[in-house]
Amino acid sequence: MGYLEHFQLSLEPFSNAPVTRFYYNSVQHTQAMTRLMYAVDQMRGLALCVGDIGAGKTTLARRMLDNLPESQYEAALLVIIHSGITAAWLLRRIALQLGVESPSDDKLTLLSQLYQRLVQVYEAGKKAVVLIDEAQMLQSRELMEEFRGLLNLEVPERKLITFVFFGLPELEQNLLLDPPLAQRVALRYRLEPFTAESTEAYIKHRLRMAGARRMLFTNQAVEAIHRMSRGIPRLINTLCDNALFECAMLQRPAVDRALAENVARNLGLDRELEVPEAVRARRAAGVLAPGDSSAGRLIVPPRPERPVTLEEIDRFLSGLGKA
């Protein structure tokens, strides 16, 4: 018997997949959405949403895309999965996402095609918006200059395109590769970890959406989960999912503190609490070796056996976003 049957649930409540049904509209997610929607509605040009790993940026980006009515916006979501993309590839992908047919390989021609398409969108009474997820992967000055150039596409009344970047905090440093672009950021919002109260409300919300008829975690278990996860939604999901599985294996009615703490130890989260926050962030970004708690040691990631090609990235991304 799986834990769904044991707890009489209709769905897995703590999957880390960005499922719309489970979106939790926390206070700070509401604030972020309100501000970002204002930025695109007013065509401010460039807005940022940053947060640590697992803070819910991707979920927020997809929710925002869903909230942009097709009658008012020509919107697309582009996920950057490789730091080696070129400016030419990026420009072509943006053009495709916004409906440019047969983008040219010549940059000047492609820019002309994109401009004409943006004018068409404007004349149709709509607004062109591109959401960029994992934007910290944009790591070259050439890429930043390309975005600055696109933001120069305007009509007398307003800009023709607005970008919203979602990424890790180092995105802010990447923007400084092109200071004029950094100065054009019209809005910034940082997603912070959940408070203890938000963590409890989040757990209850996910359980309710999965069909739970009662609370499956004791108050002490929720406190332990918040402490061990540091309020990071992705870690909350991982902890709760494993705890429910172990609870079902033990044929218990609810997760208590001892079980939650044992699961956290098995996942190594109790050790993470002993590491300074700055070191955890550097480790998560691949800068520190997993067993190294010093803040200054750099490591060089191993070279892949074969580099990922842009054609492979194109195929991977072909189903993402909407044009």
Summary of the structure (lengths in Angstrom):
residues: 323
radius of gyration: 21.9
end to end distance: 43.2
largest distance: 67.4
contacts: 975
relative contact order: 0.16
helix: 49%
strand: 12%
